[in-house]
């Protein structure tokens, strides 16, 4: 699968519009690294770290903020089929 590289702090909808208008790419959601709790010797949660595991956020809200490790899968769109309307 191919991914758009996200820019830290960019809103998801801004990325969607930019990709569609500029490249004809339709973003399909966000593929985000999972945070894992680190437990100390006493059994108390002391920090959160990124794991190698990812999860999918489908149809995130427009104001959803992206982070550096996010991947955004996409599909090519034939813009000739889009009729009217502003993207």
C-alpha positions, 0 to 999 in steps of 0.5 A, spaced: 500 500 500 502 507 498 502 512 503 502 520 503 507 522 508 503 527 513 506 533 516 506 534 524 500 538 526 497 539 519 489 537 520 487 531 516 482 535 512 487 540 509 491 534 507 485 531 504 484 537 500 491 538 498 492 531 495 485 531 492 486 538 488 494 537 487 495 530 485 488 526 484 489 522 490 483 520 495 486 519 502 482 513 506 484 514 513 490 515 518 495 509 520 497 511 526 502 507 531 500 504 537 502 507 544 504 502 549 504 503 557 511 502 560 510 499 567 515 499 572 517 494 577 512 496 582 506 495 577 505 502 576 504 505 569 510 510 568 510 512 561 508 511 554 512 509 548 511 508 541 510 500 538 511 497 532 504 496 531 499 500 528 491 501 528 487 505 523 483 511 524 477 511 518 474 517 517 477 522 522 474 528 524 476 534 519 480 537 525 484 531 527 491 533 528 496 529 524 503 527 527 510 525 524 509 517 525 502 517 521 501 514 514 495 516 510 493 511 505 490 513 498 487 511 492 488 514 485 481 518 483 479 520 476 478 527 477 474 527 470 468 523 474 468 528 479 462 533 477 461 540 480 462 542 487 468 544 491 473 539 494 
